[in-house]
Amino acid sequence: MPVREKLRYVCQACGAVSPRWMGRCEACGAWNTLQEESALARPGGEEAGRVLTPEPLAAEAAPPPRLVSGIAEFDRVLGVRLAEQFEYLKRLKVPADIQALIDERAQARRRRDFARSDELRLQLKARGWEAKDNRDGTSEYMPRWS
């Protein structure tokens, strides 16, 4: 007997199969996840096609580091873990050579030697540290997330 082409709709979230498209998957409740796939229908009602088998995630895998945009609402919506980043920065040990550049830059700013301060800022940036100057004259230093 000839094989005829049949369409089916597969949920991309859970793998459930539906004979027609719906806006919401009946199995998992996810919206707009059904995608059309062709399945070869064999005589007797069997369907041929790919079988989705989920693979377990490695339990030891640490999540990748996340970037902080500086816009709290944006970070909250995207799920950026600000508390973890803040704790990391509090525990961060500043290397001695970076601390020496930070101290020298602070002295240059107090002397109002802004040309030297800018040179030191560029040296810090070349070593992977970002300097943020506040309006009250203080500065914050943190590693650049690249």
Backbone as CSV, one residue per row, in Angstrom:
resi,resn,N_x,N_y,N_z,CA_x,CA_y,CA_z,C_x,C_y,C_z
1,MET,0.837,-1.179,0.000,0.000,0.000,0.000,0.881,1.240,0.000
2,PRO,0.429,2.279,-0.640,1.238,3.493,-0.675,1.209,4.219,0.673
3,VAL,2.279,4.920,0.911,2.397,5.701,2.132,1.915,7.108,1.835
4,ARG,1.016,7.635,2.654,0.522,8.991,2.440,1.104,9.927,3.495
5,GLU,1.262,11.171,3.106,1.819,12.160,4.031,0.716,12.702,4.930
6,LYS,1.013,12.794,6.193,0.051,13.274,7.172,0.731,14.351,8.005
7,LEU,-0.010,15.364,8.384,0.541,16.432,9.208,0.179,16.195,10.659
8,ARG,1.091,16.568,11.518,0.831,16.534,12.953,1.493,17.752,13.569
9,TYR,1.102,18.072,14.764,1.615,19.257,15.447,2.264,18.807,16.746
10,VAL,3.539,19.164,16.893,4.336,18.715,18.029,4.669,19.910,18.907
11,CYS,4.412,19.776,20.203,4.740,20.828,21.173,6.251,20.869,21.345
12,GLN,6.835,22.034,21.168,8.277,22.192,21.294,8.720,22.252,22.754
13,ALA,7.773,22.386,23.681,8.111,22.437,25.100,8.125,21.053,25.731
14,CYS,7.093,20.222,25.400,6.995,18.925,26.080,7.020,17.733,25.127
15,GLY,6.877,17.957,23.809,6.929,16.869,22.852,5.590,16.205,22.585
16,ALA,4.512,16.707,23.166,3.192,16.121,22.943,2.776,16.320,21.490
17,VAL,2.028,15.367,20.954,1.590,15.407,19.557,0.090,15.654,19.516
18,SER,-0.322,16.538,18.607,-1.730,16.859,18.433,-2.059,16.722,16.953
19,PRO,-3.268,16.241,16.610,-3.632,16.101,15.202,-3.964,17.434,14.526
20,ARG,-4.243,18.479,15.311,-4.537,19.789,14.730,-3.831,20.870,15.551
21,TRP,-3.659,22.035,14.940,-2.982,23.129,15.625,-3.930,23.775,16.618
22,MET,-3.386,24.080,17.787,-4.113,24.821,18.809,-3.164,25.881,19.351
23,GLY,-3.695,26.924,19.891,-2.865,27.989,20.446,-2.144,27.573,21.709
24,ARG,-2.703,26.595,22.403,-2.137,26.171,23.674,-2.023,24.650,23.694
25,CYS,-0.892,24.149,24.152,-0.676,22.709,24.249,-1.557,22.161,25.369
26,GLU,-2.321,21.096,25.057,-3.193,20.513,26.063,-2.416,19.743,27.126
27,ALA,-1.220,19.268,26.784,-0.446,18.462,27.729,0.253,19.318,28.787
28,CYS,0.951,20.367,28.343,1.737,21.150,29.311,1.187,22.560,29.542
29,GLY,0.266,23.022,28.685,-0.329,24.343,28.876,0.477,25.487,28.294
30,ALA,1.565,25.196,27.575,2.400,26.261,26.999,1.697,26.863,25.779
31,TRP,1.827,28.157,25.627,1.197,28.858,24.521,2.118,28.923,23.315
32,ASN,1.539,28.792,22.116,2.225,28.956,20.823,3.481,28.097,20.696
33,THR,3.424,26.873,21.163,4.580,25.985,21.055,4.362,24.845,20.075
34,LEU,3.157,24.726,19.495,2.897,23.641,18.548,3.444,24.002,17.179
35,GLN,4.285,23.115,16.635,4.853,23.323,15.311,4.447,22.183,14.407
36,GLU,4.177,22.540,13.179,3.748,21.547,12.200,4.930,20.691,11.757
37,GLU,4.714,19.378,11.746,5.701,18.436,11.247,4.969,17.448,10.363
38,SER,5.687,16.921,9.400,5.044,15.892,8.586,5.412,14.539,9.165
39,ALA,4.419,13.686,9.231,4.619,12.333,9.724,4.121,11.401,8.646
40,LEU,4.857,10.368,8.387,4.409,9.398,7.404,3.438,8.457,8.077
41,ALA,2.226,8.406,7.559,1.218,7.514,8.119,1.324,6.174,7.407
42,ARG,1.442,5.122,8.153,1.523,3.778,7.588,0.156,3.095,7.698
43,PRO,-0.084,2.159,6.844,-1.346,1.433,6.975,-1.441,0.805,8.357
44,GLY,-2.570,0.876,8.965,-2.746,0.333,10.307,-2.692,1.415,11.363
45,GLY,-2.469,2.668,10.946,-2.501,3.771,11.890,-1.178,4.101,12.564
46,GLU,-0.109,3.351,12.292,1.183,3.678,12.908,1.746,4.936,12.278
47,GLU,2.425,5.726,13.063,3.074,6.928,12.546,4.575,6.751,12.622
48,ALA,5.237,7.155,11.552,6.691,7.126,11.538,7.190,8.550,11.696
49,GLY,8.231,8.731,12.393,8.789,10.066,12.595,9.849,10.015,13.662
50,ARG,10.346,11.150,13.996,11.406,11.174,15.004,10.818,11.006,16.400
51,VAL,11.591,10.374,17.244,11.189,10.172,18.627,12.039,11.092,19.480
52,LEU,11.403,11.916,20.270,12.117,12.849,21.139,12.384,12.174,22.471
53,THR,13.655,12.094,22.827,14.017,11.542,24.130,14.795,12.612,24.890
54,PRO,14.284,13.032,26.019,14.983,14.066,26.780,16.268,13.523,27.397
55,GLU,17.279,14.369,27.423,18.548,14.010,28.040,18.664,14.753,29.363
56,PRO,19.062,14.055,30.421,19.179,14.742,31.715,20.338,15.741,31.692
57,LEU,20.147,16.820,32.417,21.194,17.824,32.539,22.204,17.383,33.583
58,ALA,23.443,17.786,33.380,24.477,17.461,34.354,24.224,18.273,35.621
59,ALA,24.186,17.605,36.752,23.890,18.277,38.014,25.035,19.186,38.450
60,GLU,26.257,18.872,38.047,27.410,19.645,38.494,27.621,20.922,37.685
61,ALA,26.917,21.078,36.573,27.148,22.232,35.708,26.712,23.516,36.407
62,ALA,27.632,24.449,36.524,27.317,25.740,37.136,26.698,26.644,36.076
63,PRO,25.761,27.493,36.454,25.180,28.403,35.471,26.233,29.401,34.988
64,PRO,26.126,29.855,33.753,27.106,30.813,33.241,26.992,32.146,33.963
65,PRO,28.077,32.899,34.033,27.994,34.211,34.687,27.076,35.130,33.892
66,ARG,26.357,35.975,34.599,25.411,36.866,33.946,25.920,38.294,33.999
67,LEU,25.595,39.035,32.978,25.977,40.436,32.916,24.896,41.281,33.573
68,VAL,25.300,42.346,34.201,24.373,43.268,34.840,24.323,44.519,33.983
69,SER,23.119,44.912,33.579,22.983,46.062,32.680,23.030,47.380,33.440
70,GLY,22.695,47.360,34.715,22.617,48.600,35.472,21.203,49.152,35.529
71,ILE,20.271,48.549,34.793,18.867,48.948,34.819,18.132,47.864,35.590
72,ALA,17.737,48.172,36.809,17.203,47.165,37.733,15.987,46.437,37.168
73,GLU,15.041,47.158,36.602,13.829,46.520,36.076,14.165,45.596,34.901
74,PHE,15.050,46.034,34.037,15.497,45.218,32.897,16.142,43.931,33.399
75,ASP,17.025,44.048,34.390,17.694,42.874,34.952,16.700,41.940,35.633
76,ARG,15.697,42.506,36.327,14.709,41.681,37.010,13.879,40.883,36.012
77,VAL,13.459,41.531,34.940,12.634,40.861,33.936,13.410,39.746,33.258
78,LEU,14.667,39.976,32.984,15.482,38.966,32.308,16.049,37.926,33.271
79,GLY,15.821,38.091,34.560,16.253,37.080,35.521,17.713,37.175,35.906
80,VAL,18.312,38.330,35.779,19.706,38.488,36.179,19.773,38.399,37.694
81,ARG,20.683,37.593,38.176,20.785,37.370,39.619,21.666,38.445,40.245
82,LEU,21.071,39.577,40.539,21.828,40.704,41.063,22.405,40.414,42.442
83,ALA,21.668,39.710,43.275,22.148,39.428,44.625,23.414,38.587,44.572
84,GLU,23.454,37.592,43.692,24.651,36.761,43.573,25.832,37.579,43.070
85,GLN,25.590,38.464,42.092,26.662,39.299,41.565,27.193,40.223,42.669
86,PHE,26.284,40.774,43.475,26.698,41.673,44.542,27.536,40.932,45.580
87,GLU,27.122,39.726,45.944,27.891,38.922,46.905,29.269,38.591,46.349
88,TYR,29.327,38.270,45.063,30.615,37.982,44.431,31.536,39.197,44.514
89,LEU,31.002,40.376,44.237,31.825,41.585,44.270,32.295,41.904,45.683
90,LYS,31.443,41.617,46.691,31.856,41.875,48.073,32.995,40.954,48.488
91,ARG,32.997,39.702,47.987,34.043,38.741,48.354,35.294,38.879,47.495
92,LEU,35.212,39.663,46.437,36.301,39.774,45.485,37.540,40.390,46.133
93,LYS,38.666,39.734,45.956,39.946,40.259,46.444,40.608,41.019,45.298
94,VAL,40.876,42.287,45.521,41.510,43.109,44.495,43.009,42.807,44.507
95,PRO,43.596,42.450,43.365,45.032,42.186,43.312,45.835,43.416,43.737
96,ALA,47.026,43.173,44.263,47.857,44.256,44.806,48.213,45.291,43.744
97,ASP,48.537,44.856,42.518,48.914,45.825,41.482,47.719,46.695,41.071
98,ILE,46.519,46.112,41.059,45.318,46.883,40.735,45.019,47.864,41.868
99,GLN,45.171,47.410,43.118,44.927,48.291,44.264,45.896,49.471,44.253
100,ALA,47.153,49.240,43.844,48.122,50.337,43.765,47.684,51.371,42.727
101,LEU,47.171,50.910,41.580,46.686,51.839,40.557,45.457,52.604,41.055
102,ILE,44.577,51.915,41.778,43.379,52.567,42.327,43.780,53.660,43.317
103,ASP,44.730,53.336,44.200,45.175,54.324,45.187,45.850,55.515,44.512
104,GLU,46.684,55.244,43.509,47.365,56.334,42.797,46.355,57.217,42.068
105,ARG,45.331,56.597,41.512,44.297,57.371,40.815,43.522,58.242,41.804
106,ALA,43.236,57.718,42.989,42.529,58.506,43.994,43.359,59.727,44.403
107,GLN,44.665,59.542,44.566,45.537,60.675,44.908,45.554,61.707,43.784
108,ALA,45.620,61.241,42.538,45.634,62.162,41.402,44.330,62.960,41.335
109,ARG,43.212,62.316,41.628,41.933,63.032,41.620,41.865,64.066,42.748
110,ARG,42.427,63.712,43.912,42.443,64.689,45.017,43.303,65.898,44.667
111,ARG,44.399,65.662,43.923,45.268,66.768,43.492,44.703,67.505,42.280
112,ARG,43.572,67.032,41.773,42.934,67.571,40.573,43.831,67.422,39.343
113,ASP,44.627,66.360,39.328,45.467,66.024,38.175,44.666,65.022,37.328
114,PHE,43.712,65.580,36.575,42.775,64.725,35.856,43.422,64.026,34.649
115,ALA,44.479,64.613,34.108,45.170,63.954,32.998,45.795,62.644,33.484
116,ARG,46.452,62.688,34.653,47.045,61.467,35.229,45.951,60.482,35.646
117,SER,44.853,61.016,36.171,43.740,60.159,36.567,43.183,59.398,35.363
118,ASP,43.074,60.076,34.217,42.575,59.422,33.009,43.568,58.376,32.494
119,GLU,44.862,58.652,32.610,45.875,57.656,32.218,45.739,56.392,33.064
120,LEU,45.565,56.586,34.362,45.423,55.440,35.263,44.119,54.683,34.992
121,ARG,43.064,55.406,34.639,41.804,54.759,34.276,42.016,53.848,33.069
122,LEU,42.754,54.312,32.070,43.027,53.493,30.881,43.879,52.275,31.232
123,GLN,44.835,52.455,32.159,45.652,51.308,32.588,44.778,50.263,33.295
124,LEU,43.868,50.727,34.137,42.946,49.803,34.810,42.073,49.081,33.793
125,LYS,41.579,49.820,32.809,40.718,49.221,31.791,41.479,48.167,30.988
126,ALA,42.750,48.438,30.694,43.566,47.470,29.953,43.770,46.189,30.757
127,ARG,43.706,46.291,32.076,43.876,45.111,32.935,42.545,44.470,33.331
128,GLY,41.444,44.966,32.742,40.151,44.334,32.965,39.345,44.898,34.117
129,TRP,39.633,46.112,34.560,38.896,46.731,35.661,38.269,48.024,35.179
130,GLU,37.038,48.249,35.603,36.285,49.429,35.197,36.191,50.400,36.372
131,ALA,36.415,51.686,36.098,36.308,52.719,37.122,35.063,53.546,36.837
132,LYS,34.251,53.752,37.872,33.065,54.591,37.748,33.192,55.721,38.757
133,ASP,33.216,56.945,38.252,33.333,58.113,39.122,31.950,58.628,39.478
134,ASN,31.741,58.894,40.757,30.477,59.418,41.246,30.545,60.936,41.355
135,ARG,29.401,61.575,41.430,29.354,63.043,41.506,29.945,63.587,42.801
136,ASP,29.903,62.766,43.854,30.421,63.252,45.135,31.943,63.129,45.245
137,GLY,32.610,62.736,44.167,34.065,62.652,44.169,34.604,61.259,44.463
138,THR,33.754,60.337,44.863,34.211,58.971,45.118,34.217,58.172,43.817
139,SER,34.883,57.045,43.839,34.960,56.176,42.668,34.657,54.746,43.078
140,GLU,34.103,54.001,42.140,33.853,52.573,42.347,34.656,51.807,41.300
141,TYR,35.201,50.677,41.709,35.992,49.856,40.812,35.461,48.428,40.823
142,MET,35.335,47.856,39.625,34.876,46.470,39.524,35.468,45.842,38.275
143,PRO,35.600,44.520,38.291,36.112,43.847,37.099,35.101,43.968,35.976
144,ARG,35.610,44.075,34.743,34.711,44.138,33.581,34.228,42.737,33.266
145,TRP,32.936,42.589,32.982,32.335,41.302,32.630,32.363,41.189,31.128
146,SER,33.312,40.448,30.601,33.374,40.330,29.141,33.199,38.916,28.704
